Amino acid sequence: MSTSLTEFKDASTIAQKKPEEFWGKIAQQFQWKKPWTKVLDYDFLKPEVKWFLEGKLNITENCLDRHLSTQPDKTAILFEPNNPDEPSQHISYKELHQRVCQTANMLIANGAKKGDRICIYMPMVPELAISVLACARIGAIHSVVFAGFSVKALSARMNDASCNMLLTSDGGYRGAKTIALKEIADEALLSCPSVNCCIVFQRTNQNVAWNPIDKWWHEEIEKVGSDCPATEMDSEDPLFVLYTSGSTGKPKGLVHSCGGYMVYTAYTFKNVFQYTDNDVYWCTADIGWITGHSYIIYGPLANGATSMMFEGVPSYPDYDRFWEVCAKHKVNQFYTAPTAIRALQKHPTSLVEKHDLSSLKVLGSVGEPINDEAWHWYDKNIGKHKCPIVDTWWQTETGGILISSLAGVTPQKPTYATLPMPGIQAALLDNEGNELEGENEGILAIKQPWPSIARTIYGDHERYRQVYFSAYPGYYYPGDGALRDAEGNYRITGRIDDVVIVSGHNLGTAPIENALNEHPNVVESAVVGFPHDVKGNALQAFVIARTTADDIVILKNELRALVSKTIGPIAKPDRVQVVSGLPKTRSGKIMRRILRKLAAGEYDQLGDVSTLLNPEVVEEIKRQNN
Ligand code: WT7
């Protein structure tokens, strides 16, 4: 671990000059069943990336078995339930190992095997993390779908990867609400013929319908023992698929591999958060997102850390829940999203001051750019000006953090993710793909592979190439813009494609448009993001209705409900505007740039609209809004 600026600089130099030596040395700290023969092989044009070639391992041996002799009784997962009156759970490494092995045996007993795709659609309970690790134990590829997603989003993901099995629960708690997960799963399964077994964990004890493929978790687990050898995996075997939105309607299932992902998430966890032995670390993300995969489960457990899992929401029972939990468990590292900070910042600081936050050492931010106001509020009220803030920039595709400061080791700068991690060669490009030097603003690109880069899009390698490697050949193209200061610090300015980050959730506008277009009254629609003070961005849908709907209010509500049902409540547009036309180029392409300006109310920045096919609709939209 780099604990001084000099060590960090040395690490960066070696990683840049001799990446194979650098990563090979780090990888040696793990348990391999068979050593690798070559550290790295890659060609960004194909694209093909391989790390630790021919190395054999099982990631769960590194996350669990390895710690049994040194710290069996240390808490691996600290579970804090939604309801503050329900006791928290301290699951030790020994117990977690035992429960993962038993769950793995339950999967095997129900027909699961290496290479199968197992969908996990569960609330934030320990069994979610246990399911993930149980899949990894037997070499089944887990595909976790965030429990806030609805029927079609779930079925599309299960079908895309032809999942064999689904792990779900009767329901889930979310603040004062209960979510009927099994009901959503049942409806999704109607169109998922590949799934032939559905194991249901009991969380809420609500009534559920029962189908021939359903099994109760608590009954199945009773039937098996807890001795389960770890399946030998090739370093490049897939570990999991995780979906992220793209600029077409079809979600992209990013595939991560075993060896490189383990090495990189473990390395970045330790270095960025400067985790030391008895720390309690809390990442508030959901395991349904990459942040939860890499920095609740794999990264922390590979380091033998205590990782907290929180089932609830920041606002329940009150807006001080985060701070209450930090105080209760004496949290040392706290990692959350700017949208949560902005939401909590609206409430009186007395809600923070009520709690003893003196255990905090490091604060983290992830998911979207953190604005200056939120940064300073976080620094002052939560960190009391004593905790470094790590603003970590990365993506589902990158598997782990690529740009961030190391807490208390490298300099921080408000609103800047700061410096690339050792081994990450970031560049800024202009539109033609020329590299920009020094202090500048441009398109962010990465020159060399790092161990946890996604290897492909499940079932569609060509799409993987097109989306990430074709715009600027020879680089990985993440789809973000950035600026760089004279010291080489990066500030991420936001997406430069049709993805909008709403409350830290990455949403493609295309699938939302597809959902809207399914309404019988909708002819065409276009969805864009506009700035929002809490969510960062919110969505506005422009829709052309088939008839002048008698009651526009009803139509708007139906459309919002439709999106919620199809994709999930997070994708619901804040505004729906019924229009008679959408601004189009003469070739018929919707001019989203103009819609974005209209949604933001920036009427003076529309640019020249006279070349449009239908400039009159721009005037109409402006008139409607005045
Ligand atoms: C997109 C990736 C990283 C895990 C959670 C989101 C944005 C992420 C930051 C940050 C500015 C950020 C980018 C990126 N983003 N972290 N610290 N500063 N922007 O993963 O859903 O794959 O979204 O989130 O736009 O491309 P994701």
Residues whose N, C-alpha, C, O or C-beta is under 5 A from the ligand:
A	BS01	WT7	T244 T291 S365 V366 G367 E368 P369 I370 D391 T392 W393 W394 Q395 T396 E397 P478 D480 I492 G494 R495 G504 N506
